Amino acid sequence: MKRSPWKLSPLFSPHSIAVIGASPKGGAGSIVIRNLQRLGFAGTIHPVNPKYADVLGYPCHPSLETIRRSPAPWTAPPSCSGTRPSFPS
């Protein structure tokens, strides 16, 4: 089998995850965070929502750009940041 030139470990074993649209009022973002907690995710969880200071005990970021270190090796999709995605070469 041919080896992939792409390094996929950040996708399958991330050090951190940004949950866009997370809310303390429930919804998909809260479900994702609770599932990560229940599954024992050892990395950092970054809720992203400009309306809240914290979500489920995690400090909430107003945008992806305010997260100190990017949670993924690529930029956010256009619907999240207004820019086109760029992937490492």
Residue pairs with C-beta under 8 A, 6 or more apart in sequence:
7 73
10 72
10 73
11 72
14 43
14 71
14 72
15 43
15 44
15 71
16 43
16 44
16 45
16 46
16 69
16 71
17 36
17 41
17 43
17 44
17 45
17 46
17 71
18 46
18 47
18 48
18 61
18 64
18 67
18 71
18 72
19 29
19 32
19 33
19 45
19 46
19 47
19 48
19 55
20 29
20 48
20 49
20 64
20 76
20 80
21 27
21 28
21 29
21 48
21 49
22 29
22 30
22 32
22 33
22 47
22 48
22 49
22 52
22 55
22 56
22 60
23 29
23 30
23 49
23 51
23 52
23 55
24 30
24 52
24 54
24 55
24 56
29 47
29 49
29 55
30 55
30 56
33 45
33 47
33 55
33 56
33 58
34 56
36 45
37 45
37 56
44 71
45 58
46 58
46 61
46 67
46 71
47 54
47 55
47 56
47 58
47 59
47 60
47 61
48 60
48 61
48 62
48 63
48 64
48 67
49 55
49 60
49 61
49 62
50 62
50 63
52 60
53 59
53 60
54 60
61 67
63 81
64 70
64 76
64 80
64 81
65 81
73 87
73 88
74 85
74 86
74 87
74 88
75 81
75 83
75 84
75 85
75 86
76 83
76 85
77 85
78 84
78 85
